Amino acid sequence: MEHADVAVIGGGQSGLATAHALRRRGLESVVLEASEQASGSWPRYYDSLTLFSPAGHSSLPGLPFGGDPDRYPHRDEVVAYLLRYADRLDADIRTGVRVREVGTADGGFTLTLEDGGHLSARGVVAASGTFGRPYRPALPGLEDFAGTVLHAAEYRAPQPFAGQRVVVVGAGNSAVQIAAELAAHARVTLAARHPARFARQRVLGRDLHWWLKVTGIDVLPVGRFLRTPPTQLVIDDGRYRAAVTAGAPDVRPVFSEIEGTKVTWADGSTEEVDSIVLATGYRPDLDYLRPVGALDSDGRPRHREGVSTTHPGLAYVGLEWQRSLSSNSLRGVGRDAARVAGRLAARLRTR
C-alpha cells in the first residue's frame, strides 16, 4: 500500500494552503482532489460571482493575488489564481481522486478511494470544504412543489428564468446577489425567516476587510465559543440594499405552505410560482469520516480549532468559523492551515 506522511483531502484553497504549511514544517503531503483541477469548488459557482474581499486581501500564503489590489476579482480569476498557486507548490497533487472512506490502522489512517485504491498516512487533513453538501431545509410543502427547485450550488445565470415567478430562499450574500440578479429577468421574492442585514463594503474610503484587519476582528479566536455561526451579513456596495428598497426583489417571510405550484404566504395570500432557489448554505462535506466516528449526529466534525478531539493525527482546514471570522476564506485559511500543520508536526514527531 502506498504511504504518505499526511493525506490532504481536498485540493481547493484549503487543501493547497495546507500543503504549503505542511511543507514548511517538513512534512510531505499527498493532496487528493475529487475534481479534475486543483481549484476546489470555485469553477462551479454562479457565473457572475465576484469576491467580497479585494484582491489585496484575498491571497494564500506565499503568492499575492496580483493586479490591482483594490479590485474585486471575478470567479474565473480566482480559479486561475488557485491553479497558478498549485503549479508553484512543491506538492504531490492528484486530481480526479475521490476519497470514499477513511479508516484507522496501526496508529495511523487508511484511505479507501472511489476507484478501489488505498493509501495509508500518518496524518489526515480534511480540507474538502462544504460545496459538495448543499443544505436543503425542510420547508413546508417543498418536497411536493410541482415547479423547479434548485440549490444555489446548481444556479449559474438568470437567463433561463426570464419571465418566471421566482422565490429565492435565504438572507445571506448569495441569496441577495442571486435574487437581485434574477430580478432583472423575472419577478422575484427574497424569502427568509429573518431579514437580510447589510454591511457597507467601503467605510470612510476603505474596504470593510481593511477595517477587519487593522482592528483585529478578522483573527479573533472566537470560533470555539460559537455553537451556531452568526447570521451572515450581506456585504453591499450600495446596489443590493437599493434593489431591495425598490422591490426588485421584494422581501417576505418564508411561505407557510405549498400545494402543487401554489405558494401560501404568511399573510394568507397565495400565488403561482415557477421556480424556487434555495440559497440556504452548506454543511461540511465529510461523509468519508463517518466510519471512524469523527463526526457528530449532524455530520459536523468534532474538533477544537481544527484539531480533531476524537482522533490524534486527524485535523480540519476550511471550516466556517473554525477559529475566526476569516477561517474559510482565501484571506484567512492560510493562518488556520499553519496552526493545524504545526499541531500535526508536533504530534507526528512524538510518535
C-alpha positions in Angstrom: 0.0 0.0 0.0 1.3 3.5 -0.9 2.2 5.6 2.2 2.3 9.3 2.9 3.2 11.5 5.8 -0.1 13.3 5.6 -3.1 12.9 3.2 -4.9 16.1 2.5 -8.4 15.5 1.3 -9.4 18.4 -1.0 -7.4 20.4 -3.4 -9.1 23.8 -3.3 -7.9 26.8 -1.3 -7.9 24.9 2.0 -6.0 21.9 0.7 -3.5 24.0 -1.2 -2.8 26.2 1.9 -2.5 23.1 4.0 0.1 21.5 1.6 2.1 24.7 1.7 2.0 24.8 5.5 2.9 21.1 5.9 5.9 21.5 3.6 7.2 24.4 5.7 7.0 22.0 8.7 9.0 19.4 6.9 6.1 17.1 6.2 5.4 15.5 2.8 1.7 15.5 1.8 -0.5 13.9 -0.9 -3.3 16.2 -1.9 -6.4 14.3 -3.2 -8.8 16.4 -5.2 -12.1 14.9 -6.5 -12.5 17.3 -9.4 -10.3 17.4 -12.5 -8.3 20.5 -11.4 -6.9 21.9 -8.2 -9.3 24.8 -7.8 -11.9 23.3 -5.5 -15.5 24.4 -5.9 -14.8 27.8 -7.5 -15.4 26.7 -11.1 -18.9 25.6 -10.1 -20.1 28.8 -8.5 -22.6 31.0 -10.4 -21.3 32.9 -13.4 -21.4 36.5 -12.0 -19.8 35.8 -8.6 -17.1 38.1 -7.5 -15.1 38.1 -4.3 -16.5 40.1 -1.4 -12.9 41.0 -0.4 -10.5 42.9 -2.7 -7.5 41.2 -4.3 -5.1 42.7 -1.8 -6.9 40.8 1.0 -7.5 37.6 -0.9 -4.2 35.7 -1.1 -2.9 32.4 0.1 0.5 32.3 1.8 3.4 32.8 -0.4 1.7 34.1 -3.6 0.0 37.5 -3.8 -3.2 37.6 -5.9 -1.7 40.1 -8.3 -3.2 43.0 -10.3 -5.0 46.0 -8.8 -5.2 45.2 -5.1 -8.4 47.2 -4.7 -10.4 45.3 -7.3 -12.9 42.5 -6.5 -11.8 39.5 -8.6 -14.3 37.5 -10.6 -14.8 33.8 -10.0 -12.7 32.9 -13.0 -9.8 35.0 -11.8 -9.9 33.0 -8.5 -9.8 29.7 -10.4 -6.8 30.9 -12.4 -5.1 32.1 -9.2 -5.6 28.7 -7.5 -4.3 26.8 -10.5 -1.2 29.1 -10.5 -0.7 28.5 -6.8 -1.0 24.7 -7.3 1.6 24.8 -10.1 4.1 26.6 -7.8 3.6 24.3 -4.9 6.2 21.6 -4.4 3.5 19.0 -3.6 2.0 15.8 -4.8 -1.4 16.9 -6.0 -3.7 14.3 -7.6 -6.8 15.3 -9.3 -9.8 13.1 -10.2 -9.3 11.2 -7.0 -12.2 10.9 -4.6 -11.9 9.5 -1.1 -14.7 7.1 -0.2 -13.8 6.3 3.3 -11.1 6.9 6.0 -10.3 4.2 8.5 -7.7 3.7 11.2 -4.9 1.2 11.4 -1.6 0.8 13.4 -1.9 4.3 14.9 -2.4 5.9 11.5 -5.0 6.0 8.8 -6.1 4.1 5.7 -7.9 5.9 2.9 -10.1 3.9 0.5 -10.6 5.6 -2.8 -13.6 5.5 -5.2 -11.5 3.7 -7.8 -10.8 0.9 -5.3 -7.3 2.1 -4.5 -5.9 2.5 -1.0 -3.4 4.9 0.7 -2.0 4.9 4.2 -1.0 8.0 6.1 0.3 9.0 9.5 -2.0 12.0 9.5 -5.1 13.2 7.6 -6.3 16.7 7.0 -9.9 17.0 5.8 -10.0 20.1 3.6 -12.9 19.2 1.4 -15.0 22.2 2.1 -18.8 22.3 2.0 -19.9 22.8 -1.6 -20.5 19.0 -2.0 -23.2 19.1 0.7 -25.7 21.9 0.0 -28.1 22.4 2.9 -31.8 22.0 1.9 -34.0 22.9 4.8 -37.3 21.1 5.5 -39.7 23.9 4.3 -43.4 23.3 4.4 -44.6 21.6 1.2 -41.3 21.9 -0.6 -41.0 18.2 -1.4 -44.3 18.3 -3.2 -43.6 21.5 -5.2 -44.5 20.9 -8.8 -42.2 23.6 -10.2 -38.5 23.7 -10.4 -36.4 23.6 -7.2 -32.7 24.1 -7.2 -30.0 25.0 -4.7 -27.7 27.9 -5.2 -25.0 25.3 -5.9 -26.8 24.5 -9.1 -27.6 28.1 -10.2 -25.5 29.6 -12.9 -27.2 32.5 -14.7 -30.5 34.3 -14.7 -31.5 33.9 -18.4 -33.2 30.5 -18.1 -35.6 32.1 -15.6 -36.7 35.0 -17.8 -40.4 35.9 -17.4 -40.9 33.5 -14.4 -42.2 34.0 -10.9 -39.2 33.0 -8.7 -38.7 32.7 -5.0 -35.2 32.8 -3.6 -35.0 31.4 0.0 -32.2 32.8 2.2 -30.9 36.1 3.6 -27.1 35.8 3.1 -24.7 37.2 0.4 -25.5 34.6 -2.2 -29.3 34.8 -1.6 -29.4 38.6 -2.1 -27.0 38.6 -5.0 -28.9 35.9 -6.9 -32.2 37.5 -6.2 -31.1 40.9 -7.3 -29.6 39.4 -10.5 -32.8 37.4 -11.2 -35.0 40.4 -10.7 -33.7 42.0 -13.9 -35.2 39.0 -15.8 -38.1 37.7 -13.6 -40.4 38.7 -10.8 -38.6 37.7 -7.7 -39.3 37.4 -3.9 -36.5 37.0 -1.4 -38.0 34.8 1.3 -36.3 34.3 4.7 -37.0 33.6 8.3 -35.0 36.8 9.2 -34.5 39.9 7.1 -31.1 40.4 5.4 -28.7 42.5 7.3 -26.4 44.7 5.2 -22.8 45.8 5.9 -21.2 48.6 3.8 -18.5 47.4 1.5 -16.5 50.6 2.0 -16.3 52.6 5.2 -14.6 56.0 5.2 -12.9 55.3 1.9 -11.6 51.9 3.0 -12.8 48.4 2.2 -14.5 46.6 5.1 -11.8 44.0 5.1 -9.1 46.6 5.7 -11.0 47.6 8.9 -11.4 44.0 9.9 -7.7 43.5 9.6 -6.5 46.7 11.4 -8.9 46.2 14.3 -8.0 42.5 14.7 -11.6 41.4 14.3 -10.7 39.2 11.4 -8.5 37.0 13.5 -10.2 36.9 16.9 -10.2 33.3 18.0 -13.9 33.1 18.9 -14.8 30.1 16.8 -14.6 27.6 19.7 -17.3 29.5 21.6 -19.9 29.5 18.8 -22.4 26.7 18.8 -24.2 28.3 15.9 -22.4 30.6 13.4 -23.7 34.2 13.5 -26.1 35.4 10.8 -24.2 36.2 7.7 -24.1 39.9 6.8 -24.7 40.9 3.2 -21.7 42.9 2.0 -23.1 45.7 -0.1 -21.6 48.3 -2.4 -25.0 50.1 -2.5 -26.6 48.1 -5.2 -28.3 45.4 -3.1 -29.9 47.5 -0.5 -31.2 49.8 -3.2 -32.6 46.8 -5.1 -34.4 45.5 -2.1 -35.7 49.0 -1.3 -37.0 49.3 -4.8 -38.8 46.0 -4.5 -36.7 44.1 -7.0 -36.6 41.7 -5.3 -39.3 42.2 -2.8 -38.8 40.7 0.6 -41.3 38.5 2.6 -41.2 35.9 5.4 -40.8 32.3 4.2 -44.0 30.8 2.8 -46.2 28.7 5.1 -47.4 26.1 2.6 -47.0 24.8 -0.9 -49.6 22.9 -2.9 -48.7 22.0 -6.5 -47.2 25.2 -7.7 -49.2 27.4 -5.4 -47.4 29.1 -2.6 -49.2 30.4 0.5 -47.5 33.4 2.2 -47.6 34.2 5.9 -50.3 36.7 5.4 -52.6 34.1 3.9 -52.3 35.2 0.2 -51.5 32.6 -2.5 -49.9 32.7 -5.9 -48.4 30.5 -8.5 -44.6 30.1 -8.5 -42.4 28.7 -11.3 -39.1 28.2 -9.5 -37.6 28.1 -6.0 -33.9 28.7 -5.5 -32.5 27.6 -2.1 -29.6 29.9 -1.2 -29.6 28.2 2.2 -25.9 27.5 2.6 -23.9 24.3 3.0 -22.7 21.9 5.6 -19.2 20.3 6.0 -18.8 17.6 3.3 -17.2 14.9 5.4 -19.1 11.7 4.9 -15.9 9.8 4.4 -15.2 10.3 8.1 -18.4 8.7 9.4 -17.0 5.2 9.6 -14.4 6.2 12.2 -16.8 8.2 14.4 -15.2 11.6 13.9 -18.5 13.4 13.3 -21.5 14.2 15.5 -25.0 13.1 14.7 -25.5 16.0 12.3 -22.3 15.2 10.4 -20.3 18.0 11.9 -16.7 17.4 12.9 -15.7 17.1 16.5 -12.8 19.4 16.8 -11.1 22.3 18.6 -9.8 25.0 16.3 -9.3 22.4 13.5 -7.7 19.6 15.6 -9.8 16.5 16.0 -11.0 15.8 19.5 -11.7 12.1 18.6 -8.6 11.0 16.6 -5.0 12.1 17.1 -3.4 12.9 13.8 -6.7 14.0 12.2 -7.4 17.7 11.5 -9.6 20.0 9.5 -9.0 23.2 7.5 -11.5 25.5 5.8 -14.5 25.0 8.2 -16.7 28.0 8.7 -15.7 29.8 12.0 -13.1 27.0 12.5 -11.1 29.6 14.6 -12.2 33.0 13.4 -14.4 35.0 11.1 -12.0 34.5 8.2 -11.3 30.8 8.6 -13.0 29.6 5.4 -11.9 32.5 3.2 -8.9 33.0 0.9 -7.6 35.7 3.3 -7.8 33.5 6.4 -7.4 29.9 5.6 -3.6 30.1 5.5 -3.5 31.1 9.1 -5.6 28.1 10.1 -3.6 25.8 7.9 -0.3 26.9 9.5 -1.7 26.3 13.0 -3.0 22.8 12.1 0.3 21.9 10.3 2.2 22.9 13.5 0.0 20.7 15.7 0.2 17.8 13.3 4.0 18.1 13.0 4.3 18.1 16.8 2.0 15.1 17.1 3.8 13.1 14.4 7.3 13.8 15.9 6.2 12.3 19.3 5.1 9.0 17.7 
